[in-house]
Amino acid sequence: MMDTMLEGWTDTEQSVAREAFDRAYTRAVQQLVAQVRAKADELEDAETVWQLHDYLSIERHTIEGRFDFRLDGILFVFASLVKDSLLQLDELNGLEAEKLAKILAMSRF
């Protein structure tokens, strides 16, 4: 019996989606690490330490909310990642043309 979330997704598409998702997640984390390093260089007192803590809390919430790999909503996730340059459309080659067209269209908003 096929899981309803997987309907319309071939094994190849699922593999392409997972690889692209993981690649974008890695990029997002790398960006965060670079930003945290830059902010850490600016630490001067308790207030700046707490600001860094608050920043990390917000970023963790954002990343955990954004990177949700469920196929029933993954086109929206991919559109957001393409829009924010964490993923290139050509990294999704292997998805059917209709899915790519939807991602491209949504990434323009």
N, CA, C and O atoms as a GROMACS GRO file, in nm:
protein
  436
    1MET      N    1   0.085  -0.119   0.000
    1MET     CA    2   0.000   0.000   0.000
    1MET      C    3   0.089   0.125   0.000
    1MET      O    4   0.183   0.135   0.078
    2MET      N    5   0.057   0.218  -0.088
    2MET     CA    6   0.140   0.336  -0.104
    2MET      C    7   0.100   0.444  -0.005
    2MET      O    8  -0.018   0.472   0.014
    3ASP      N    9   0.199   0.504   0.059
    3ASP     CA   10   0.176   0.616   0.150
    3ASP      C   11   0.121   0.732   0.068
    3ASP      O   12   0.174   0.763  -0.039
    4THR      N   13   0.015   0.797   0.116
    4THR     CA   14  -0.048   0.904   0.040
    4THR      C   15   0.048   1.020   0.015
    4THR      O   16   0.032   1.092  -0.084
    5MET      N   17   0.147   1.043   0.102
    5MET     CA   18   0.241   1.152   0.082
    5MET      C   19   0.334   1.121  -0.035
    5MET      O   20   0.394   1.213  -0.091
    6LEU      N   21   0.347   0.994  -0.072
    6LEU     CA   22   0.440   0.957  -0.177
    6LEU      C   23   0.372   0.945  -0.312
    6LEU      O   24   0.440   0.927  -0.414
    7GLU      N   25   0.241   0.954  -0.317
    7GLU     CA   26   0.171   0.944  -0.443
    7GLU      C   27   0.218   1.054  -0.536
    7GLU      O   28   0.229   1.170  -0.497
    8GLY      N   29   0.246   1.017  -0.660
    8GLY     CA   30   0.292   1.114  -0.757
    8GLY      C   31   0.442   1.139  -0.753
    8GLY      O   32   0.492   1.225  -0.825
    9TRP      N   33   0.513   1.066  -0.671
    9TRP     CA   34   0.658   1.080  -0.661
    9TRP      C   35   0.723   0.946  -0.691
    9TRP      O   36   0.702   0.848  -0.620
   10THR      N   37   0.802   0.942  -0.797
   10THR     CA   38   0.876   0.820  -0.829
   10THR      C   39   0.991   0.804  -0.731
   10THR      O   40   1.027   0.897  -0.659
   11ASP      N   41   1.047   0.686  -0.728
   11ASP     CA   42   1.164   0.663  -0.642
   11ASP      C   43   1.278   0.758  -0.680
   11ASP      O   44   1.347   0.812  -0.593
   12THR      N   45   1.297   0.779  -0.810
   12THR     CA   46   1.402   0.870  -0.857
   12THR      C   47   1.374   1.011  -0.809
   12THR      O   48   1.464   1.079  -0.761
   13GLU      N   49   1.249   1.056  -0.821
   13GLU     CA   50   1.214   1.191  -0.776
   13GLU      C   51   1.235   1.206  -0.626
   13GLU      O   52   1.284   1.309  -0.579
   14GLN      N   53   1.199   1.104  -0.552
   14GLN     CA   54   1.219   1.110  -0.407
   14GLN      C   55   1.367   1.122  -0.373
   14GLN      O   56   1.405   1.196  -0.282
   15SER      N   57   1.449   1.050  -0.447
   15SER     CA   58   1.593   1.056  -0.425
   15SER      C   59   1.649   1.194  -0.461
   15SER      O   60   1.729   1.250  -0.386
   16VAL      N   61   1.608   1.248  -0.575
   16VAL     CA   62   1.651   1.382  -0.617
   16VAL      C   63   1.608   1.485  -0.514
   16VAL      O   64   1.686   1.572  -0.476
   17ALA      N   65   1.483   1.474  -0.468
   17ALA     CA   66   1.430   1.569  -0.370
   17ALA      C   67   1.510   1.563  -0.240
   17ALA      O   68   1.545   1.666  -0.183
   18ARG      N   69   1.537   1.443  -0.194
   18ARG     CA   70   1.610   1.428  -0.068
   18ARG      C   71   1.751   1.485  -0.078
   18ARG      O   72   1.797   1.554   0.012
   19GLU      N   73   1.819   1.456  -0.189
   19GLU     CA   74   1.956   1.506  -0.208
   19GLU      C   75   1.957   1.659  -0.214
   19GLU      O   76   2.042   1.723  -0.154
   20ALA      N   77   1.862   1.716  -0.288
   20ALA     CA   78   1.855   1.862  -0.300
   20ALA      C   79   1.823   1.925  -0.164
   20ALA      O   80   1.882   2.026  -0.127
   21PHE      N   81   1.731   1.865  -0.093
   21PHE     CA   82   1.692   1.913   0.040
   21PHE      C   83   1.813   1.913   0.133
   21PHE      O   84   1.839   2.012   0.202
   22ASP      N   85   1.886   1.801   0.136
   22ASP     CA   86   2.002   1.789   0.223
   22ASP      C   87   2.111   1.890   0.184
   22ASP      O   88   2.177   1.947   0.271
   23ARG      N   89   2.130   1.911   0.055
   23ARG     CA   90   2.229   2.007   0.007
   23ARG      C   91   2.192   2.149   0.053
   23ARG      O   92   2.278   2.223   0.100
   24ALA      N   93   2.066   2.185   0.039
   24ALA     CA   94   2.022   2.318   0.081
   24ALA      C   95   2.034   2.335   0.232
   24ALA      O   96   2.073   2.442   0.280
   25TYR      N   97   2.001   2.231   0.307
   25TYR     CA   98   2.015   2.237   0.453
   25TYR      C   99   2.161   2.261   0.492
   25TYR      O  100   2.191   2.343   0.578
   26THR      N  101   2.251   2.189   0.426
   26THR     CA  102   2.394   2.207   0.454
   26THR      C  103   2.436   2.351   0.425
   26THR      O  104   2.511   2.410   0.503
   27ARG      N  105   2.389   2.406   0.315
   27ARG     CA  106   2.422   2.545   0.282
   27ARG      C  107   2.368   2.642   0.386
   27ARG      O  108   2.437   2.736   0.425
   28ALA      N  109   2.246   2.620   0.430
   28ALA     CA  110   2.185   2.708   0.531
   28ALA      C  111   2.266   2.703   0.660
   28ALA      O  112   2.289   2.807   0.722
   29VAL      N  113   2.308   2.585   0.700
   29VAL     CA  114   2.387   2.570   0.823
   29VAL      C  115   2.524   2.636   0.804
   29VAL      O  116   2.574   2.701   0.896
   30GLN      N  117   2.584   2.619   0.688
   30GLN     CA  118   2.714   2.683   0.662
   30GLN      C  119   2.702   2.835   0.670
   30GLN      O  120   2.790   2.901   0.725
   31GLN      N  121   2.594   2.890   0.615
   31GLN     CA  122   2.571   3.034   0.624
   31GLN      C  123   2.555   3.078   0.769
   31GLN      O  124   2.610   3.180   0.811
   32LEU      N  125   2.480   3.000   0.845
   32LEU     CA  126   2.459   3.032   0.986
   32LEU      C  127   2.592   3.030   1.061
   32LEU      O  128   2.619   3.119   1.141
   33VAL      N  129   2.672   2.930   1.038
   33VAL     CA  130   2.802   2.920   1.105
   33VAL      C  131   2.888   3.043   1.074
   33VAL      O  132   2.951   3.099   1.163
   34ALA      N  133   2.889   3.084   0.948
   34ALA     CA  134   2.967   3.202   0.910
   34ALA      C  135   2.914   3.327   0.980
   34ALA      O  136   2.991   3.411   1.027
   35GLN      N  137   2.782   3.340   0.988
   35GLN     CA  138   2.723   3.455   1.054
   35GLN      C  139   2.753   3.454   1.204
   35GLN      O  140   2.782   3.558   1.262
   36VAL      N  141   2.747   3.338   1.264
   36VAL     CA  142   2.776   3.327   1.408
   36VAL      C  143   2.922   3.360   1.436
   36VAL      O  144   2.954   3.427   1.534
   37ARG      N  145   3.011   3.314   1.349
   37ARG     CA  146   3.154   3.348   1.368
   37ARG      C  147   3.175   3.498   1.362
   37ARG      O  148   3.249   3.555   1.442
   38ALA      N  149   3.109   3.562   1.266
   38ALA     CA  150   3.122   3.707   1.254
   38ALA      C  151   3.066   3.778   1.377
   38ALA      O  152   3.127   3.872   1.428
   39LYS      N  153   2.951   3.732   1.424
   39LYS     CA  154   2.891   3.792   1.543
   39LYS      C  155   2.975   3.764   1.667
   39LYS      O  156   2.984   3.849   1.756
   40ALA      N  157   3.035   3.647   1.676
   40ALA     CA  158   3.117   3.613   1.792
   40ALA      C  159   3.238   3.705   1.802
   40ALA      O  160   3.285   3.737   1.912
   41ASP      N  161   3.289   3.747   1.687
   41ASP     CA  162   3.403   3.840   1.687
   41ASP      C  163   3.365   3.976   1.745
   41ASP      O  164   3.452   4.053   1.785
   42GLU      N  165   3.235   4.005   1.749
   42GLU     CA  166   3.188   4.134   1.799
   42GLU      C  167   3.144   4.130   1.945
   42GLU      O  168   3.098   4.230   2.000
   43LEU      N  169   3.159   4.014   2.009
   43LEU     CA  170   3.118   4.003   2.150
   43LEU      C  171   3.207   4.090   2.237
   43LEU      O  172   3.330   4.082   2.232
   44GLU      N  173   3.141   4.173   2.318
   44GLU     CA  174   3.217   4.263   2.404
   44GLU      C  175   3.173   4.259   2.549
   44GLU      O  176   3.251   4.289   2.640
   45ASP      N  177   3.046   4.222   2.571
   45ASP     CA  178   2.993   4.224   2.707
   45ASP      C  179   2.875   4.126   2.715
   45ASP      O  180   2.840   4.060   2.618
   46ALA      N  181   2.816   4.120   2.833
   46ALA     CA  182   2.704   4.028   2.854
   46ALA      C  183   2.589   4.055   2.756
   46ALA      O  184   2.526   3.962   2.706
   47GLU      N  185   2.562   4.182   2.730
   47GLU     CA  186   2.451   4.216   2.642
   47GLU      C  187   2.471   4.159   2.502
   47GLU      O  188   2.376   4.108   2.442
   48THR      N  189   2.592   4.167   2.450
   48THR     CA  190   2.616   4.113   2.316
   48THR      C  191   2.611   3.960   2.316
   48THR      O  192   2.575   3.898   2.216
   49VAL      N  193   2.648   3.899   2.427
   49VAL     CA  194   2.636   3.753   2.439
   49VAL      C  195   2.489   3.713   2.436
   49VAL      O  196   2.453   3.616   2.368
   50TRP      N  197   2.404   3.785   2.508
   50TRP     CA  198   2.261   3.753   2.511
   50TRP      C  199   2.197   3.779   2.375
   50TRP      O  200   2.106   3.707   2.334
   51GLN      N  201   2.246   3.882   2.305
   51GLN     CA  202   2.195   3.908   2.170
   51GLN      C  203   2.229   3.793   2.076
   51GLN      O  204   2.148   3.754   1.992
   52LEU      N  205   2.350   3.739   2.092
   52LEU     CA  206   2.389   3.624   2.010
   52LEU      C  207   2.302   3.502   2.044
   52LEU      O  208   2.260   3.429   1.956
   53HIS      N  209   2.276   3.483   2.172
   53HIS     CA  210   2.189   3.374   2.215
   53HIS      C  211   2.050   3.389   2.152
   53HIS      O  212   1.995   3.292   2.100
   54ASP      N  213   1.994   3.510   2.157
   54ASP     CA  214   1.862   3.534   2.099
   54ASP      C  215   1.863   3.509   1.949
   54ASP      O  216   1.770   3.450   1.894
   55TYR      N  217   1.968   3.555   1.883
   55TYR     CA  218   1.983   3.534   1.739
   55TYR      C  219   1.984   3.385   1.707
   55TYR      O  220   1.915   3.340   1.615
   56LEU      N  221   2.062   3.308   1.782
   56LEU     CA  222   2.069   3.164   1.759
   56LEU      C  223   1.935   3.096   1.784
   56LEU      O  224   1.897   3.004   1.710
   57SER      N  225   1.863   3.139   1.885
   57SER     CA  226   1.731   3.082   1.913
   57SER      C  227   1.635   3.105   1.797
   57SER      O  228   1.562   3.015   1.757
   58ILE      N  229   1.637   3.226   1.743
   58ILE     CA  230   1.550   3.259   1.630
   58ILE      C  231   1.591   3.178   1.507
   58ILE      O  232   1.506   3.123   1.438
   59GLU      N  233   1.720   3.172   1.480
   59GLU     CA  234   1.768   3.099   1.363
   59GLU      C  235   1.737   2.950   1.374
   59GLU      O  236   1.701   2.887   1.274
   60ARG      N  237   1.749   2.894   1.492
   60ARG     CA  238   1.718   2.753   1.510
   60ARG      C  239   1.571   2.728   1.479
   60ARG      O  240   1.536   2.634   1.408
   61HIS      N  241   1.485   2.812   1.532
   61HIS     CA  242   1.341   2.800   1.508
   61HIS      C  243   1.312   2.813   1.358
   61HIS      O  244   1.232   2.736   1.303
   62THR      N  245   1.375   2.909   1.293
   62THR     CA  246   1.354   2.931   1.150
   62THR      C  247   1.400   2.811   1.068
   62THR      O  248   1.327   2.764   0.981
   63ILE      N  249   1.519   2.763   1.095
   63ILE     CA  250   1.573   2.650   1.018
   63ILE      C  251   1.491   2.524   1.044
   63ILE      O  252   1.458   2.452   0.949
   64GLU      N  253   1.459   2.496   1.168
   64GLU     CA  254   1.381   2.376   1.197
   64GLU      C  255   1.242   2.381   1.134
   64GLU      O  256   1.188   2.279   1.091
   65GLY      N  257   1.184   2.500   1.128
   65GLY     CA  258   1.053   2.515   1.066
   65GLY      C  259   1.060   2.507   0.915
   65GLY      O  260   0.970   2.452   0.850
   66ARG      N  261   1.164   2.562   0.859
   66ARG     CA  262   1.178   2.568   0.713
   66ARG      C  263   1.215   2.433   0.654
   66ARG      O  264   1.162   2.395   0.549
   67PHE      N  265   1.303   2.362   0.718
   67PHE     CA  266   1.352   2.236   0.662
   67PHE      C  267   1.269   2.119   0.713
   67PHE      O  268   1.307   2.046   0.804
   68ASP      N  269   1.155   2.105   0.650
   68ASP     CA  270   1.060   2.000   0.682
   68ASP      C  271   1.042   1.915   0.557
   68ASP      O  272   0.978   1.958   0.461
   69PHE      N  273   1.100   1.797   0.558
   69PHE     CA  274   1.096   1.712   0.439
   69PHE      C  275   0.972   1.622   0.441
   69PHE      O  276   0.977   1.505   0.480
   70ARG      N  277   0.863   1.681   0.397
   70ARG     CA  278   0.741   1.603   0.374
   70ARG      C  279   0.702   1.631   0.230
   70ARG      O  280   0.685   1.746   0.190
   71LEU      N  281   0.687   1.526   0.152
   71LEU     CA  282   0.664   1.543   0.010
   71LEU      C  283   0.537   1.621  -0.021
   71LEU      O  284   0.528   1.684  -0.127
   72ASP      N  285   0.439   1.618   0.068
   72ASP     CA  286   0.314   1.691   0.040
   72ASP      C  287   0.333   1.842   0.044
   72ASP      O  288   0.244   1.915   0.000
   73GLY      N  289   0.444   1.891   0.095
   73GLY     CA  290   0.467   2.035   0.098
   73GLY      C  291   0.604   2.074   0.046
   73GLY      O  292   0.645   2.190   0.055
   74ILE      N  293   0.676   1.978  -0.009
   74ILE     CA  294   0.815   2.002  -0.045
   74ILE      C  295   0.830   2.101  -0.161
   74ILE      O  296   0.933   2.168  -0.170
   75LEU      N  297   0.731   2.111  -0.249
   75LEU     CA  298   0.743   2.206  -0.359
   75LEU      C  299   0.750   2.349  -0.306
   75LEU      O  300   0.823   2.432  -0.359
   76PHE      N  301   0.673   2.378  -0.201
   76PHE     CA  302   0.677   2.510  -0.137
   76PHE      C  303   0.814   2.534  -0.072
   76PHE      O  304   0.870   2.643  -0.082
   77VAL      N  305   0.866   2.431  -0.007
   77VAL     CA  306   0.998   2.441   0.056
   77VAL      C  307   1.103   2.469  -0.050
   77VAL      O  308   1.186   2.558  -0.033
   78PHE      N  309   1.099   2.393  -0.160
   78PHE     CA  310   1.197   2.412  -0.266
   78PHE      C  311   1.187   2.552  -0.328
   78PHE      O  312   1.288   2.615  -0.357
   79ALA      N  313   1.065   2.600  -0.346
   79ALA     CA  314   1.046   2.735  -0.403
   79ALA      C  315   1.111   2.839  -0.313
   79ALA      O  316   1.178   2.930  -0.361
   80SER      N  317   1.092   2.826  -0.183
   80SER     CA  318   1.151   2.918  -0.087
   80SER      C  319   1.303   2.910  -0.090
   80SER      O  320   1.371   3.013  -0.084
   81LEU      N  321   1.356   2.790  -0.100
   81LEU     CA  322   1.501   2.771  -0.103
   81LEU      C  323   1.562   2.825  -0.232
   81LEU      O  324   1.672   2.881  -0.230
   82VAL      N  325   1.492   2.809  -0.344
   82VAL     CA  326   1.539   2.865  -0.471
   82VAL      C  327   1.536   3.017  -0.463
   82VAL      O  328   1.630   3.084  -0.504
   83LYS      N  329   1.428   3.070  -0.409
   83LYS     CA  330   1.415   3.216  -0.397
   83LYS      C  331   1.529   3.275  -0.314
   83LYS      O  332   1.579   3.384  -0.345
   84ASP      N  333   1.569   3.205  -0.211
   84ASP     CA  334   1.674   3.253  -0.121
   84ASP      C  335   1.814   3.205  -0.161
   84ASP      O  336   1.909   3.219  -0.084
   85SER      N  337   1.826   3.150  -0.280
   85SER     CA  338   1.955   3.105  -0.337
   85SER      C  339   2.025   2.997  -0.254
   85SER      O  340   2.147   2.984  -0.260
   86LEU      N  341   1.948   2.921  -0.180
   86LEU     CA  342   2.005   2.806  -0.109
   86LEU      C  343   2.000   2.681  -0.196
   86LEU      O  344   2.060   2.578  -0.164
   87LEU      N  345   1.928   2.692  -0.307
   87LEU     CA  346   1.912   2.581  -0.400
   87LEU      C  347   1.895   2.639  -0.539
   87LEU      O  348   1.828   2.741  -0.557
   88GLN      N  349   1.955   2.576  -0.636
   88GLN     CA  350   1.939   2.616  -0.775
   88GLN      C  351   1.838   2.521  -0.840
   88GLN      O  352   1.833   2.402  -0.809
   89LEU      N  353   1.760   2.574  -0.931
   89LEU     CA  354   1.657   2.494  -0.996
   89LEU      C  355   1.717   2.372  -1.065
   89LEU      O  356   1.657   2.265  -1.065
   90ASP      N  357   1.834   2.387  -1.124
   90ASP     CA  358   1.894   2.273  -1.194
   90ASP      C  359   1.936   2.160  -1.100
   90ASP      O  360   1.961   2.049  -1.145
   91GLU      N  361   1.943   2.189  -0.970
   91GLU     CA  362   1.974   2.083  -0.874
   91GLU      C  363   1.852   1.993  -0.850
   91GLU      O  364   1.861   1.890  -0.783
   92LEU      N  365   1.741   2.033  -0.907
   92LEU     CA  366   1.618   1.954  -0.896
   92LEU      C  367   1.589   1.876  -1.025
   92LEU      O  368   1.482   1.818  -1.040
   93ASN      N  369   1.686   1.877  -1.118
   93ASN     CA  370   1.669   1.798  -1.239
   93ASN      C  371   1.646   1.653  -1.202
   93ASN      O  372   1.718   1.596  -1.120
   94GLY      N  373   1.546   1.595  -1.263
   94GLY     CA  374   1.504   1.459  -1.229
   94GLY      C  375   1.362   1.460  -1.178
   94GLY      O  376   1.295   1.356  -1.177
   95LEU      N  377   1.314   1.578  -1.134
   95LEU     CA  378   1.173   1.592  -1.100
   95LEU      C  379   1.097   1.613  -1.230
   95LEU      O  380   1.152   1.665  -1.327
   96GLU      N  381   0.971   1.574  -1.232
   96GLU     CA  382   0.892   1.592  -1.353
   96GLU      C  383   0.878   1.741  -1.385
   96GLU      O  384   0.883   1.826  -1.296
   97ALA      N  385   0.861   1.771  -1.512
   97ALA     CA  386   0.857   1.910  -1.560
   97ALA      C  387   0.750   1.993  -1.489
   97ALA      O  388   0.772   2.110  -1.462
   98GLU      N  389   0.636   1.933  -1.459
   98GLU     CA  390   0.528   2.007  -1.392
   98GLU      C  391   0.569   2.052  -1.252
   98GLU      O  392   0.538   2.163  -1.210
   99LYS      N  393   0.639   1.966  -1.180
   99LYS     CA  394   0.687   2.002  -1.046
   99LYS      C  395   0.789   2.115  -1.055
   99LYS      O  396   0.786   2.209  -0.976
  100LEU      N  397   0.881   2.105  -1.152
  100LEU     CA  398   0.981   2.210  -1.169
  100LEU      C  399   0.916   2.343  -1.205
  100LEU      O  400   0.957   2.448  -1.156
  101ALA      N  401   0.815   2.338  -1.290
  101ALA     CA  402   0.744   2.460  -1.329
  101ALA      C  403   0.675   2.524  -1.209
  101ALA      O  404   0.676   2.646  -1.194
  102LYS      N  405   0.615   2.442  -1.124
  102LYS     CA  406   0.550   2.495  -1.003
  102LYS      C  407   0.651   2.559  -0.909
  102LYS      O  408   0.627   2.666  -0.855
  103ILE      N  409   0.764   2.492  -0.891
  103ILE     CA  410   0.869   2.546  -0.803
  103ILE      C  411   0.918   2.680  -0.857
  103ILE      O  412   0.931   2.776  -0.782
  104LEU      N  413   0.944   2.685  -0.987
  104LEU     CA  414   0.992   2.810  -1.049
  104LEU      C  415   0.889   2.921  -1.032
  104LEU      O  416   0.924   3.033  -0.994
  105ALA      N  417   0.763   2.891  -1.059
  105ALA     CA  418   0.657   2.993  -1.048
  105ALA      C  419   0.645   3.043  -0.904
  105ALA      O  420   0.636   3.164  -0.882
  106MET      N  421   0.645   2.953  -0.807
  106MET     CA  422   0.632   2.993  -0.667
  106MET      C  423   0.754   3.068  -0.617
  106MET      O  424   0.742   3.152  -0.528
  107SER      N  425   0.870   3.039  -0.673
  107SER     CA  426   0.993   3.104  -0.626
  107SER      C  427   0.999   3.250  -0.668
  107SER      O  428   1.083   3.325  -0.618
  108ARG      N  429   0.912   3.291  -0.756
  108ARG     CA  430   0.911   3.431  -0.804
  108ARG      C  431   0.831   3.522  -0.713
  108ARG      O  432   0.832   3.644  -0.732
  109PHE      N  433   0.762   3.466  -0.615
  109PHE     CA  434   0.679   3.549  -0.526
  109PHE      C  435   0.749   3.575  -0.395
  109PHE      O  436   0.694   3.642  -0.308
   0.00000   0.00000   0.00000
